[in-house]
Amino acid sequence: MLFAPFDLFDHLRGKRKQLTPRRSLLFVGRGDFVRIGREFLDIFKTEAGLLPSDTVLDVGSGIGRMAIPLTDYLENRYEGFDVVPEGVNWCQKYISSRFPNFNFQLADIHNRSYHPSGKVRANAYVFPYEQDSFSFVFATSVLTHLLPDAVDNYISQIARVLKPDGRCLLTFFLLNDRSRENLECGHAQADFKFDNGTYSIVDKDMPENAVAYDEGFVEALLDSHGLCPTSVSYGSWSGSFGCLSFQDVVIATFKR
Ligand SMILES: C[S@@+](CC[C@H](N)C(=O)[O-])C[C@H]1O[C@@H](n2cnc3c(N)ncnc32)[C@H](O)[C@@H]1O
């Protein structure tokens, strides 16, 4: 309701002729939906070497923020899954209908912030794809909404479906000396005040609203599933300047 006048305004200005959901449907966070999608397509290409021939899995595909710009670039298979029915429905209706190589499916996974009625636990969810299916797997702003046992499972699932020479791109709020210092000084843009050791949260009652992870813990998790980071680009969330993105971006491949 709040966004209805803006949606009407966009409609009258012809702004929604492009493939973009109505503002009232956007549940994937603040920021410019189109700009962030384009920013990530650029990061996928320049930092992770994404090619049109890659086979791509979008873990937590939301309402197509990453998929929409990919439709202009990717020629091969794209799969996305998410826990929010409205997001998956929109993507199926507006993206898959025009780009049949783009598939979306719903996962009935419990998440206190996004899908409280979900039946399956994220720490036990098996991604619905064969092993070695994808050359590029990404999860943008998704593991930042999962608790440690779920992140462990998701990294193990990513390793299972990733081809041996594939790479993955994952975004995090990483806790290290620098980001912890910025958090303490109040320079960070999120207040991860509840420290649980390897992870910290903003909201005790809704932990999945935002979860930050100790950087060493993330490296150890990747390592335990045979992966290692090839690059870590720290984001502006913790108060740094000149960053690639808002969250920290980790690109990983299998250990050689
Ligand atoms: C901030 S949004 C980001 C969405 C999308 N990745 C993007 O960048 O636009 C977080 C997304 O994670 C999804 N999500 C939450 N728990 C999930 C889970 N266990 N598995 C897959 N997606 C999940 C939410 O439904 C939501 O779409």
The ligand as a Tripos MOL2 file, in Angstrom:
@<TRIPOS>MOLECULE
LIG
   27    29     1     0     0
SMALL
NO_CHARGES

@<TRIPOS>ATOM
      1 C1         18.2010   -9.7550    0.8500 C.3       1 LIG1
      2 S1         17.3390  -10.9290   -0.0780 S.3       1 LIG1
      3 C2         18.4530  -11.1750   -1.4540 C.3       1 LIG1
      4 C3         17.7790  -11.7970   -2.6310 C.3       1 LIG1
      5 C4         18.6640  -11.9760   -3.8530 C.3       1 LIG1
      6 N1         19.7450  -12.8790   -3.6180 N.3       1 LIG1
      7 C5         19.1710  -10.6330   -4.3080 C.2       1 LIG1
      8 O1         20.3670  -10.3450   -4.1200 O.co2     1 LIG1
      9 O2         18.3570   -9.8650   -4.8030 O.co2     1 LIG1
     10 C6         17.5350  -12.4400    0.8400 C.3       1 LIG1
     11 C7         16.8880  -13.5980    0.1420 C.3       1 LIG1
     12 O3         17.2320  -14.8230    0.7840 O.3       1 LIG1
     13 C8         16.0910  -15.6500    0.6880 C.3       1 LIG1
     14 N2         16.2450  -16.7500    1.6530 N.ar      1 LIG1
     15 C9         16.0810  -16.7200    2.9810 C.ar      1 LIG1
     16 N3         16.3390  -17.9310    3.4920 N.ar      1 LIG1
     17 C10        16.6560  -18.7350    2.4540 C.ar      1 LIG1
     18 C11        17.0300  -20.0950    2.3370 C.ar      1 LIG1
     19 N4         17.1150  -20.8930    3.3990 N.pl3     1 LIG1
     20 N5         17.3140  -20.5810    1.1030 N.ar      1 LIG1
     21 C12        17.2340  -19.7860    0.0130 C.ar      1 LIG1
     22 N6         16.8840  -18.5000    0.0810 N.ar      1 LIG1
     23 C13        16.6100  -17.9850    1.2780 C.ar      1 LIG1
     24 C14        14.9610  -14.7050    0.9650 C.3       1 LIG1
     25 O4         13.7150  -15.2090    0.5990 O.3       1 LIG1
     26 C15        15.3830  -13.5050    0.1290 C.3       1 LIG1
     27 O5         14.9190  -13.5890   -1.1790 O.3       1 LIG1
@<TRIPOS>BOND
     1     1     2 1
     2     2     3 1
     3     2    10 1
     4     3     4 1
     5     4     5 1
     6     5     6 1
     7     5     7 1
     8     7     8 2
     9     7     9 1
    10    10    11 1
    11    11    12 1
    12    11    26 1
    13    12    13 1
    14    13    14 1
    15    13    24 1
    16    14    15 ar
    17    14    23 ar
    18    15    16 ar
    19    16    17 ar
    20    17    18 ar
    21    17    23 ar
    22    18    19 1
    23    18    20 ar
    24    20    21 ar
    25    21    22 ar
    26    22    23 ar
    27    24    25 1
    28    24    26 1
    29    26    27 1
@<TRIPOS>SUBSTRUCTURE
     1 LIG1         1 GROUP 0 **** ****
